[in-house]
Amino acid sequence: MREHEEDWTKQLDTVILEIVGMNEIFIEPQFLQLLCKLEGIKIQEMTFELYRKTVFECISLLQELKRGIRL
């Protein structure tokens, strides 16, 4: 979304809200790490390359969570 200059922050807020809710149900340390990364890309100005790298790191964390708790 960001590369197409769309409003990606609203979508990011929705994702963060869902992850906060999941963290209440499934107490996993990866949720905190994931939330930190997502909040970080929201509040920090960064290059597109670093933004993209962080998004892929978040995807990897989600895949790890999915394997562990069967989302």
N, C-alpha and C positions, 0 to 999 in steps of 0.2 A: 504494500500500500504506500509506503513512504516513497519508494522510487517513482511512483506515479503521482506524487504530490497530493495524495488523498488524505483525509483526516484520520490518521492512524491512531491518534491518541485516544479517541473515543472507544475504538475497538480494544485498545490496550487496557483501558480502564475496566471494560467488561471482563476481559480475561483475568485481570488481577482480582476482581471481585469474586469470580468463580473459584480461583485458586485459594483465596482466603477462606471461602466456605468449605472447600475440600480439606483444607488444613485443620478445620474444626472436627471433621469426621475422621480423617486418616492422619494421625500424628506422625509425620515423616519429616526428617531433617531436610530432604530435598525440596520440600515445599518452601521452606524459608529461603533456601539458596535461590530457588526460582523466583520468588517474590522480590528478593533483593536485586536480581538482575533486571527484572521487568521494571521495577521502580527506577532503577538506575538509568535505563535508556529513556525513561520518560522525563527525568529531571536534568539530565546532563546533555549538553551539546556535544556531539561526537561526530566523527567522520562516518560516512555511509559504510565504509569497510568495517569499522569497529561495531557499528550498529548491526550489520548483517552477521558478523561473527557471533555477537552476543545472542541474536535471535536463534542461530543454529545451536549454540550452547543450551539455550532454553529448550529447544526441541529435543536435544539429547537427554536432558534431565527429565522431560516428560515421558520419553520412551523408557527410561530407567524406572520411573514411577509406575508406568503401565505394566511393566514386567513384574514388578514387586507386589502391586496391590490389585491388579486386574481391574483397571478403571473401565 
